Amino acid sequence: MATRDSTRTKLLDAADELLFTRGVVATPVDAILERAGVSPATLYRAFGSKEGLVAAVLDRRHREWIAVWDACVARATDDRGRLLAVLDALDEFQRRPDAARWCAFLGTAAEYADPPAVLAAAIQQDSDSMRARLTALAEPLAGSGAPALADALVLVVSGHLALGLRGVGADGTAVARSVAEALVSRT
């Protein structure tokens, strides 16, 4: 019997809330089950393992992140604004009530030296998506230099997220934006 959507959502919500505030490795399955109010059999039937659940939560976060980023790109009025919309999206995404201390993907990657395949795939999806989207958005401004500009912007975004863990960056994305603008101006 398939897991009902509402039960699946309870598990995803509980896992999202706990995993990315306490840490993936540090959060026992029992805590997720208790928060969701479901049995172990339900979790394993729906996701196969804790790692399968984590991957599903990351996939859901990825879809939500892309929706926020797409909305910010749609509001931009020129190519430069569309490229830099990733920073607006970061601010908007981090203001959400379910925001994590930092990037759930970077956090998960940091916790596993050799992640199980299902987690490696979820992390890689986010990395590939960010690089591809930034490259496409950079092409009108940088032409053949778009991949290099995209990689530099991935570094800026990742650095901004990491600084949040150090308590740096209370001014939002102002520093990240100034670095990103300088990189775009060099093209």
N, C-alpha and C positions, 0 to 999 in steps of 0.2 A: 504494500500500500504506500502510495506517495505521501510525502509530508505535506500537510496543508500549508498554503501560502502564509497564513497568519502565524503558524508555528515557526515556519522558516524565518519570517520577519522578526519574530521574538528572539530567535537565536542570533540572527545577524545584528539586531539592535544591542542585545546584551554583550555580544562579543566586541562590537565596535566601541561601546562605552568602556569596557574593561581593558581590552587589549592595548589600546593606544593611549591609555592614561597610566596603566600599571606596567605595561610591557607584555609582549607576546609570550616570552619564555616564562616570565614570573607569574603569569595568570593561569591558575589551574583550571582545567576543564570543569571541575565541580563548581567553581565560582560562576562560570558562564551559565551552567545548567541551573544553578540556584536563581540567578538573576532572571533568566528566561522562563523559569518555572516549567522546565521540560525534563524528560528522562534522558539518560545516556543513550538509550537505544534510538531515540528520536534524532539526536545529534549525529550519530554514526550512520543512521539510515539516510539522512539528508545530505551529509557532507563527507562521510567515509572516515574522517579523522579530524583532529584538532587543526591540523595544517590545511585540510580541505575547507574548514570553516574560515580560517584566517584568509585563505585565498579568495573565498567568496565575499568576505567583508572588504578586502582590498579591491576586488572587481567592482563592487557597489560604490566604494569611494571613488574609484577611477571614473566611473560613469557620472557621478555627481560633480567631480572636479571638472570634467570636460564640459558639462552643461554650464557651469559657472563661467568657465573660460570662454566658451562660445558666446555667451551673453555679453561679456566684456568686449570681445572682438567685434560683435555686431554693433555695439554702441560707439566704437571708434570711428573717426571721420576720415582718417587717412592711413596710408600704409605704415607709417611710423607708429601711429597710435595703435593699430592692430597688432603690430609686433610687441609693443610694450604693454599691451593689454594683459599679458601674463602676470604682470605685477599688480594690476588692478584686481585681477582674479584671485591672486594670493591674499590680498587684503580682505576681499569679500568672503572668500572661503574661510579664512581664519576668524572672521567675526561671527560665524555660524555657532549656534549653541552646542553643536556636537563636534566642534573643532578639537583637534588633538594638540598636544604641546608643540608638536612639529609634524613633519610629513610622516604619515603612517607607512609609506613605502620605504623611506630612508630609515625609519626606526626598525622596521622589520628586517631590512637588509643588514643593519648594524648588529642585530641580535643573532644572526646565523652566519657563521663562517662558511658553511657549506649548506645552503638551504635545500630542503626537499624540493623535488622537481616542481610540484604544484605551486610552491611559494616563489621559487626562482622565476617561473613563468609569469606570475602576477607582478613581480617587481620589474621584470624585463618589459612587460607590456607598458607599464607606466613610463619607464625610461625611453623606450622606443617611440612611444606616442609623443612625449614632450619634445624629443629631438626632431621628429618628423614634422610636427606642427610648427615648431619654431623655424625650422628650415624653410617650410612653405611660406610662412609669414615674412621671412627675411628675404626671399628671392626678389621681390619687386625693388628692394632697397640695395641689396648686396650682390645680386646676380650670382655668378659662380662662387662668390665668397660666402654665400648663404650658409653652407654647412659649418664653416668655421665660426661665423657669427652665432649660429644656433648653439654650438658647443660652448662658446663663451657665455651665452645667456643662461644655459643650463647650469653652468658653474655659479653665476650670479644668483640664480634662484635657489640652488642648493645651499650656497653660503648664507644667504639671507635666512633660510629655514634653520640652519644649524646655529646661527647667532641667537635665535630665539631661545635655544636651550641654555645659552650663557647669560640670559637676561639682557642681552644687547639688542637694540633695535626697537626701543620703546616708541620711536618716531615712525613706526610702521615701515613702509618700504622706501623711505626717502633716500637712504644711502644706496640701497640696491638700485633704485631708479636712476640716481645720478651716475652710477657706474654703468648701468645699461645704456643710458643716453649717450655717455661718452663713447661706448663701444659702437653704437649705431652711427654716431657722428663721424667716426673714423672710416666708414664704408664709402 
